């Protein structure tokens, strides 16, 4: 079934179980879209029991936000909708997870603001300009490596390679460690998928092991850069000081885990979905090709909107509040379903359609407005823009030859493998 075919009628779609990873989240995309459309129409903030997990007790449940306005309001009010109890998991994770997965994304102010101020020292205009050159050079090399074959796995050979290389190069991680970082990040975000963690009873050990491996790599690199700084971001971060404070080795390691996972997965999956969308919508490919420079900015944002690589983020209520007309109680959890908000017909005409010239496009694919808006959004847009410019210029007939192999996850809208073909040698 095509991922973008017309969804079933939302008015007749039964109430979905958003906690059913195997049933709901592995169903065809149109079925998922129809289910969320039905919720927005009939029950926009439903309450659900939490998923049954083998490694933590079942929690008290959560409210699901499905409308754009509600997601934006929760994002803009971090003093009520807090991140410090956990933002990337429905369940409250064991305390030992915080050592590796407790970076800015799971913090509230003032800790969040302090860490973001320090980390921002590593992303100066000069360094971002240098990264732009690195992105262009890397994208050219990626296409060079596949262009003569005429076919490849677009995920492992194209879309995953660019953000992985940029993040690793930016932090000073040597090329010899790329595959190691790629493997460890797959485990962290694909823990529920048997391709990455075959033993379902060993998920906690796999997650902690992957986090410890990446943290160990960065702690070692941080120690080296403290003694012998270079021009990479790690050197800037270990030597950055604001109001007499520096990053601790643990904070540096945790930020690296966040950067590798978020900076890799989001861009990787957006590019993969983009290739699939252009195959299914050849008329949109023609529009983009006819005005490459003019259409690229809106096309990139439309891919992010449609794909919504990060499906949700969680918040926990600090105080009682009313949201979207519903009374919520202090201590309750809400899931901000970006994937559903980005298909809200109150803000998007033909929300299931794919329009490379869509404007305005108030999507929340990089998070809603507020302190947790994605720090790497600008870089992600740049990586996507450059990669699609290379693909559409040099192998414009690239197209999928099979269905996407989707990640088994309710958190990441991921593609593990995507077979593609194109004219060997590229455009003559």
C-alpha positions as CSV (number, residue, x, y, z in Angstrom):
1,X,0.0,0.0,0.0
2,X,1.3,3.4,-0.9
3,X,2.2,5.5,2.1
4,X,0.5,8.6,0.8
5,X,-2.7,7.2,-0.7
6,X,-6.0,8.7,0.5
7,X,-6.8,7.8,4.1
8,X,-10.0,6.0,5.1
9,X,-12.9,8.1,6.3
10,X,-12.0,9.4,9.7
11,X,-15.7,9.5,10.8
12,X,-15.9,5.7,10.6
13,X,-12.5,4.8,12.0
14,X,-12.6,3.0,15.3
15,X,-10.8,4.6,18.3
16,X,-7.1,3.6,18.0
17,X,-4.9,2.3,20.8
18,X,-2.0,4.6,20.7
19,X,-0.1,2.4,23.2
20,X,-0.2,-0.6,20.9
21,X,3.3,-0.5,19.2
22,X,2.8,-3.8,17.3
23,X,-0.7,-3.1,16.1
24,X,-1.2,0.6,15.6
25,X,2.3,1.9,15.0
26,X,3.2,-0.8,12.4
27,X,-0.1,-0.3,10.5
28,X,-0.1,1.4,7.1
29,X,0.5,5.2,7.3
30,X,-3.0,6.0,5.8
31,X,-4.6,4.0,8.6
32,X,-2.6,5.9,11.2
33,X,-3.5,9.2,9.6
34,X,-7.2,8.3,9.6
35,X,-7.1,7.2,13.2
36,X,-5.6,10.5,14.3
37,X,-8.1,12.4,12.1
38,X,-10.9,10.6,13.9
39,X,-9.4,11.6,17.3
40,X,-9.0,15.3,16.3
41,X,-12.6,15.3,15.2
42,X,-14.2,13.3,18.0
43,X,-11.9,13.2,21.0
44,X,-8.9,15.5,20.5
45,X,-7.3,14.9,23.9
46,X,-8.0,11.3,24.7
47,X,-6.6,9.4,27.7
48,X,-4.7,6.1,27.3
49,X,-3.2,3.5,29.5
50,X,0.6,3.3,29.1
51,X,2.3,0.6,27.0
52,X,3.1,-2.6,28.9
53,X,6.9,-2.8,29.1
54,X,9.0,-5.6,30.5
55,X,11.6,-3.3,32.2
56,X,9.5,-0.7,34.1
57,X,6.2,-0.8,36.0
58,X,3.2,0.4,34.0
59,X,2.6,4.1,34.7
60,X,-0.7,6.0,35.4
61,X,-1.4,6.8,31.7
62,X,-1.3,9.8,29.5
63,X,-3.3,12.4,27.6
64,X,-2.6,12.5,23.9
65,X,-2.5,16.0,22.2
66,X,-3.6,15.7,18.5
67,X,-4.3,19.3,17.5
68,X,-1.7,21.8,16.5
69,X,-3.0,24.5,18.8
70,X,-2.8,22.3,21.9
71,X,0.7,21.1,21.0
72,X,1.9,24.7,20.5
73,X,0.3,25.9,23.7
74,X,1.9,23.2,25.8
75,X,5.3,23.9,24.1
76,X,5.0,27.6,24.9
77,X,4.3,27.0,28.6
78,X,7.2,25.0,30.0
79,X,6.5,26.3,33.5
80,X,3.4,24.1,33.5
81,X,4.3,21.4,31.0
82,X,7.6,20.2,32.3
83,X,10.3,18.1,30.7
84,X,12.4,17.2,33.7
85,X,10.5,14.0,34.5
86,X,11.3,12.6,31.0
87,X,10.4,13.7,27.5
88,X,11.3,10.9,25.1
89,X,9.5,8.0,26.8
90,X,6.0,7.5,27.9
91,X,7.2,5.6,30.9
92,X,9.3,7.0,33.7
93,X,12.7,5.5,33.1
94,X,15.0,4.0,35.8
95,X,17.3,6.6,37.4
96,X,20.4,5.1,35.8
97,X,19.1,6.2,32.4
98,X,19.7,9.8,33.3
99,X,23.5,9.3,33.2
100,X,23.4,8.9,29.5
101,X,20.0,10.2,28.3
102,X,19.5,13.2,30.7
103,X,20.7,16.0,28.5
104,X,18.9,19.2,27.7
105,X,15.9,17.5,26.2
106,X,15.0,16.1,29.7
107,X,15.6,19.3,31.7
108,X,13.7,22.3,32.8
109,X,15.0,25.8,33.6
110,X,17.2,26.9,35.2
111,X,19.3,23.8,34.4
112,X,18.1,23.7,30.8
113,X,18.9,27.3,30.2
114,X,22.4,27.0,31.7
115,X,23.3,24.0,29.6
116,X,21.9,25.5,26.4
117,X,23.9,28.7,26.9
118,X,27.1,26.7,27.3
119,X,26.4,24.4,24.4
120,X,25.5,27.3,22.1
121,X,29.1,28.4,22.3
122,X,29.9,25.5,20.1
123,X,27.6,26.7,17.3
124,X,28.9,30.1,16.4
125,X,28.2,31.8,13.0
126,X,31.7,31.0,11.9
127,X,31.4,27.4,12.8
128,X,28.0,27.0,11.1
129,X,29.5,28.6,7.9
130,X,32.3,26.0,8.0
131,X,29.7,23.3,8.5
132,X,27.9,24.4,5.3
133,X,31.1,23.8,3.3
134,X,31.4,20.4,5.0
135,X,27.8,19.4,4.2
136,X,28.3,20.3,0.5
137,X,31.5,18.3,0.2
138,X,30.1,15.3,2.0
139,X,26.9,15.2,-0.1
140,X,28.9,15.2,-3.3
141,X,31.0,12.3,-2.0
142,X,28.0,10.3,-1.0
143,X,26.5,10.6,-4.5
144,X,29.9,9.9,-6.0
145,X,30.0,6.6,-4.1
146,X,26.7,5.3,-5.5
147,X,26.3,7.0,-8.8
148,X,27.8,4.3,-11.0
149,X,26.0,1.4,-9.4
150,X,22.5,2.5,-10.5
151,X,20.9,1.2,-7.3
152,X,21.5,1.2,-3.6
153,X,19.8,1.2,-0.1
154,X,18.9,4.9,0.2
155,X,19.0,4.7,4.0
156,X,22.3,3.2,4.7
157,X,24.1,4.5,1.6
158,X,22.7,8.0,1.3
159,X,20.4,9.5,4.0
160,X,22.1,8.0,7.0
161,X,25.6,8.9,5.9
162,X,25.3,12.6,5.6
163,X,24.1,13.6,9.1
164,X,26.3,10.9,10.7
165,X,29.4,12.3,9.1
166,X,28.6,15.9,9.8
167,X,27.9,15.3,13.5
168,X,31.0,13.1,14.0
169,X,33.2,15.5,12.1
170,X,31.8,18.5,14.0
171,X,32.6,16.8,17.3
172,X,36.0,15.5,16.2
173,X,35.1,11.9,16.2
174,X,37.4,10.0,13.8
175,X,36.1,8.3,10.6
176,X,37.2,5.0,12.0
177,X,34.4,5.3,14.6
178,X,31.5,6.2,12.2
179,X,30.2,2.7,12.0
180,X,30.4,2.3,15.8
181,X,28.4,5.5,16.4
182,X,25.9,4.5,13.7
183,X,25.3,1.1,15.3
184,X,25.0,2.5,18.9
185,X,22.5,5.2,17.8
186,X,20.4,2.6,16.0
187,X,20.1,0.6,19.3
188,X,19.1,3.7,21.3
189,X,16.3,4.7,19.0
190,X,15.4,1.3,17.6
191,X,15.4,-0.7,20.9
192,X,11.9,-2.0,20.2
193,X,12.9,-3.2,16.8
194,X,14.2,-6.8,16.6
195,X,16.7,-5.8,13.8
196,X,18.6,-3.7,16.3
197,X,17.8,-5.5,19.6
198,X,17.0,-9.1,18.8
199,X,16.4,-10.0,22.4
200,X,13.3,-8.3,23.6
201,X,14.0,-9.3,27.2
202,X,17.3,-7.4,27.1
203,X,16.2,-4.0,26.0
204,X,17.4,-2.2,29.2
205,X,20.9,-3.7,29.0
206,X,21.0,-2.8,25.3
207,X,20.0,0.8,25.9
208,X,22.4,1.3,28.8
209,X,25.2,-0.4,27.0
210,X,24.7,1.7,23.9
211,X,24.5,4.9,26.0
212,X,27.6,3.9,28.0
213,X,29.6,3.2,24.8
214,X,28.8,6.6,23.2
215,X,29.4,8.4,26.6
216,X,32.7,6.6,26.9
217,X,33.8,7.7,23.5
218,X,33.0,11.3,24.2
219,X,34.5,11.4,27.7
220,X,37.8,10.1,26.2
221,X,37.7,12.6,23.4
222,X,36.8,15.4,25.9
223,X,39.8,14.6,28.0
224,X,42.0,14.8,25.0
225,X,40.6,18.1,23.7
226,X,41.0,19.6,27.2
227,X,44.7,19.0,27.0
228,X,45.1,19.5,23.3
229,X,42.3,21.6,21.8
230,X,41.6,21.7,18.1
231,X,39.0,23.6,16.0
232,X,36.1,21.1,16.6
233,X,33.0,21.6,18.7
234,X,34.2,19.3,21.4
235,X,37.2,21.6,22.0
236,X,34.9,24.6,22.1
237,X,32.5,22.9,24.6
238,X,35.1,21.6,27.0
239,X,36.7,25.1,27.1
240,X,33.5,27.2,27.1
241,X,32.8,29.0,30.4
242,X,29.8,31.1,31.3
243,X,29.5,32.8,34.7
244,X,32.3,30.6,35.9
245,X,30.6,27.3,34.9
246,X,31.8,24.7,32.5
247,X,30.3,21.5,31.2
248,X,31.1,18.5,33.4
249,X,32.4,15.4,31.6
250,X,29.0,13.7,32.2
251,X,27.1,16.7,30.7
252,X,29.4,16.6,27.7
253,X,28.9,12.9,27.2
254,X,25.1,13.2,27.6
255,X,25.0,16.1,25.1
256,X,26.9,14.0,22.6
257,X,24.4,11.1,22.9
258,X,21.6,13.6,22.3
259,X,23.4,15.2,19.3
260,X,24.3,11.9,17.7
261,X,20.8,10.4,18.2
262,X,18.7,13.5,17.4
263,X,21.1,15.0,14.8
264,X,21.4,11.7,13.0
265,X,17.9,10.2,13.2
266,X,15.7,13.2,12.3
267,X,17.6,14.2,9.2
268,X,18.2,10.7,8.1
269,X,14.5,9.8,8.2
270,X,13.4,13.0,6.7
271,X,15.7,12.4,3.7
272,X,14.5,8.8,3.4
273,X,10.8,9.8,3.5
274,X,11.5,12.6,1.0
275,X,12.9,10.2,-1.6
276,X,9.9,7.9,-1.1
277,X,7.5,10.9,-1.4
278,X,9.1,12.1,-4.7
279,X,8.7,8.6,-6.1
280,X,5.0,8.6,-5.2
281,X,4.4,12.2,-6.4
282,X,6.4,12.6,-9.6
283,X,4.5,15.8,-10.4
284,X,6.0,17.3,-7.2
285,X,9.5,16.2,-8.4
286,X,8.9,18.0,-11.7
287,X,7.8,21.2,-9.8
288,X,11.0,21.0,-7.7
289,X,13.3,20.4,-10.6
290,X,11.8,23.3,-12.5
291,X,12.9,25.8,-9.8
292,X,15.5,24.0,-7.7
293,X,16.7,27.1,-5.7
294,X,13.2,28.6,-5.3
295,X,11.4,25.5,-4.2
296,X,14.0,23.8,-2.0
297,X,13.2,25.8,1.2
298,X,9.5,25.0,1.1
299,X,10.1,21.4,-0.1
300,X,12.4,20.7,2.8
301,X,9.8,21.9,5.3
302,X,7.0,20.0,3.6
303,X,9.1,16.8,3.9
304,X,9.7,17.4,7.6
305,X,6.0,18.2,8.1
306,X,4.8,15.1,6.3
307,X,7.4,12.7,7.7
308,X,7.4,14.1,11.3
309,X,10.4,12.0,12.1
310,X,10.0,12.5,15.9
311,X,6.4,11.4,16.5
312,X,5.9,12.8,20.0
313,X,7.5,14.4,23.0
314,X,6.2,14.0,26.6
315,X,5.5,16.6,29.2
316,X,4.4,16.3,32.8
317,X,2.1,18.8,34.4
318,X,3.6,20.9,37.2
319,X,0.2,22.4,38.2
320,X,-3.5,21.9,37.3
321,X,-4.3,23.4,33.9
322,X,-7.0,23.6,31.2
323,X,-5.8,22.8,27.7
324,X,-8.1,22.7,24.7
325,X,-11.1,22.8,27.0
326,X,-10.0,19.8,29.0
327,X,-9.1,19.9,32.7
328,X,-5.7,18.4,33.4
329,X,-4.3,17.6,36.8
330,X,-0.8,18.2,38.3
331,X,1.4,15.2,37.9
332,X,-0.4,13.9,34.8
333,X,1.4,13.2,31.6
334,X,0.7,14.5,28.1
335,X,2.2,13.4,24.8
336,X,2.6,16.1,22.2
337,X,1.9,14.1,19.0
338,X,3.8,16.2,16.4
339,X,2.9,13.7,13.8
340,X,-0.9,14.3,14.3
341,X,-0.5,18.1,14.8
342,X,1.3,18.3,11.5
343,X,-1.9,16.9,9.8
344,X,-4.3,19.2,11.5
345,X,-6.8,20.4,8.8
346,X,-7.4,23.6,10.9
347,X,-4.0,24.7,9.8
348,X,-3.0,22.6,6.7
349,X,-5.0,22.5,3.5
350,X,-5.1,18.8,2.2
351,X,-3.0,17.7,5.2
352,X,-2.4,14.2,3.8
353,X,-1.2,15.7,0.5
354,X,2.4,16.4,-0.4
355,X,3.0,19.9,-1.7
356,X,6.6,21.1,-2.2
357,X,5.4,24.7,-2.5
358,X,3.2,24.6,0.6
359,X,3.1,28.0,2.3
360,X,2.5,28.9,5.0
361,X,3.6,25.7,6.7
362,X,3.5,26.1,10.5
363,X,4.6,22.6,11.2
364,X,6.1,21.4,14.5
365,X,8.5,18.9,13.0
366,X,11.3,20.4,15.0
367,X,9.2,20.8,18.1
368,X,6.8,23.6,19.1
369,X,7.8,27.1,20.0
370,X,9.5,27.5,23.3
371,X,12.8,26.6,25.0
372,X,13.0,23.1,23.6
373,X,12.8,24.0,20.0
374,X,15.4,21.9,18.2
375,X,18.9,23.5,18.5
376,X,19.9,21.8,15.2
377,X,16.9,22.8,13.1
378,X,19.0,25.2,10.9
379,X,21.7,22.5,10.3
380,X,19.1,19.8,9.6
381,X,17.4,22.1,7.0
382,X,20.8,22.8,5.5
383,X,21.7,19.1,5.3
384,X,18.4,18.2,3.6
385,X,18.7,21.1,1.1
386,X,22.2,20.2,0.0
387,X,21.5,16.5,-0.2
388,X,18.3,16.9,-2.3
389,X,20.1,19.4,-4.5
390,X,22.8,16.8,-5.2
391,X,20.3,14.0,-5.8
392,X,18.0,16.1,-8.1
393,X,20.9,17.6,-10.0
394,X,23.0,14.5,-10.6
395,X,20.6,11.5,-10.4
396,X,17.2,13.2,-10.9
397,X,15.4,9.9,-11.7
398,X,16.2,8.3,-8.4
399,X,13.1,6.3,-7.3
400,X,12.2,3.6,-4.9
401,X,11.9,0.0,-6.1
402,X,10.2,-1.4,-3.1
403,X,8.2,-0.5,0.0
404,X,10.0,1.3,2.9
405,X,11.1,-1.1,5.7
406,X,9.8,0.9,8.6
407,X,11.2,1.1,12.1
408,X,9.1,-0.6,14.8
409,X,8.6,2.4,17.1
410,X,6.0,4.8,18.5
411,X,8.6,7.5,19.0
412,X,10.5,7.7,15.7
413,X,8.8,7.6,12.3
414,X,11.8,5.8,10.8
415,X,12.8,3.9,7.7
416,X,15.4,1.2,8.2
417,X,15.9,0.3,4.5
418,X,14.7,1.8,1.2
419,X,15.7,0.2,-2.1
420,X,16.2,2.8,-4.9
421,X,17.4,2.8,-8.5
422,X,18.6,5.4,-11.0
423,X,20.4,5.8,-14.2
424,X,24.0,4.5,-13.7
425,X,26.5,7.4,-14.0
426,X,23.8,10.0,-13.4
427,X,22.6,12.7,-15.7
428,X,24.5,13.1,-18.9
